């Protein structure tokens, strides 16, 4: 029994030694083969080199520039820009190429200047002309009434309709004068006192306003013809129509004479304990500039010269449909809105006058 126990112990010791030898051999083999198993990195053994990127100077704004303002050296600076990503002709690369030009749009600070942002100050034309669509032309009309300008609601970019109202009267086709005509009496006179031959002269007399041409009607009571003259001047007949369906508002009020838009006034901080002064109210505009088709520009010019009453109607900018409307006259209003003709009654409403008028707001 003792011999068998010794044999088992030796066997375990031998197995343990073999395992230790195998582990040691595997460790040595792994350490030697590890460099071969890892992928090699190109240039890993070489020392890193610093790449120097080539730069080029471009022009940017150093402060805000108003639309239409002339660019000078106080509002632009030069900054470096990677040359390998610069597309030729994209940015200005010299100060001389931008100084003296006008800003076509309001420019914020730190904006790289491109040819599309600037225009020539002498041959570039006016700044507002750039806002006109290519198929339209601009025309200004004077509107003095608050209701004509939609309570001063329209701003640049809005779409409006132009409505015209005119009063029509009947005229004599030959004289082109308002009817009725004046009548006159014509008499002839033969003069023979100082001449051996007879001469004829015609004398025309007119009664002016009292001699308006009338008409003859048969009186139903007397059964006799009666000559009737008008009791007042001819009453003009009113008609209104939507003459321009879609016009674009370019501006309300006058354009600046210098072509440079004024810079908005910054808010003033009021120190504690002091009262803030109310800001002056801007003047109400009395003129509006519209972008219309060339033919509509001629129509608007005729309407202004003919003293036709013009008013605007504001449109939704998302609605670009052409709206066809019917002209409105007194007959149209009575028929379409179902307004009856009042009957002739033996009584009428007498409005309050003087002290008998009731008071309100008590």
Secondary structure, 3 states (H helix, E strand, C coil): CHHHHHHHHHHHHHHHHHHHHHHHHHHHHHHHHHHHHCCCCCCCCCCCCCCCCCEEEEEEECCCECCCCECCCCCEEEEEEEHHHCCCCCCCCCHHHCCCCEECCCECCCCECCHHHEECCCCCCCCHHHHCCCCCEEEEEECCCCCCCHHHCCCCCCEEEEEEEEEECCECCCCCCECCCECEEEEEEEECCCCCCCEEEEEEEECHHHHECCEEEECCCCCCEEEECCCCCCCCEEEEEEEEEEEEEEEECCCCCCCCCCCCCCCCCCCCCCCCCCCCCCCCCCEEEEEECHHHHHHHHHHHHCCCEEEEEEECCCCCCCCCCCCECHHHHHHHCCCCCCCCCCCCCCCCCHHHCCCCCC
